[in-house]
Amino acid sequence: MQATPSLSFFTPEFIPNSGAILVDAGISAGVPVAVGDINEECLSLDVELVRNKETTFYARVSGQSMIGAGLDDKDLLVIDRSIAATHNKIAVCFLDGEFTVKRLKVENGEVWLKPENPNYSSIQVTEANDFVIWGIVTNVIKRV
């Protein structure tokens, strides 16, 4: 009778109040590769994802209009108010009393909010709209 192989799991050392652990081992998403020494260090997502602490906030996506850009329902967005709102950036906007996240299309003096899902229509922003750009999306955090 053959013995069942046992599985062993690497468990990083827990250090209280140190933040999450980053295992910097080059984890392959393709063919498995040999790994030498495993380096582990403390990781702060604020340090990794936030450029300007004073102007950054987080918000959750609600809906499916930006799935083509990788923004799915309930994803957590990192949004920076200090980044210029320019053509092709993904922006969190306040439009006529509602929040939305869309890609900016700024051409020929016109501003459009473009969804990244063919089931949704673009929105032209005019002077008649109550419109404010709250910030530019810099990162998305997903659950799997």
Buried (B, 14 or more C-beta within 10 A) or exposed (E): EEEEEEEEEEEEEEEEEEEEBBBEBEEEEEEEEEEEEEEEEEBEBEEEBBEEEEEBEEBEBEBBBBBBBEBBEEBBBBBBBEBEBEEEBBBBBBBEEEEBBBBBBBEEEEBBBBBBEEEBEEBEBEEEBEBEBBBBBBBBEEEE
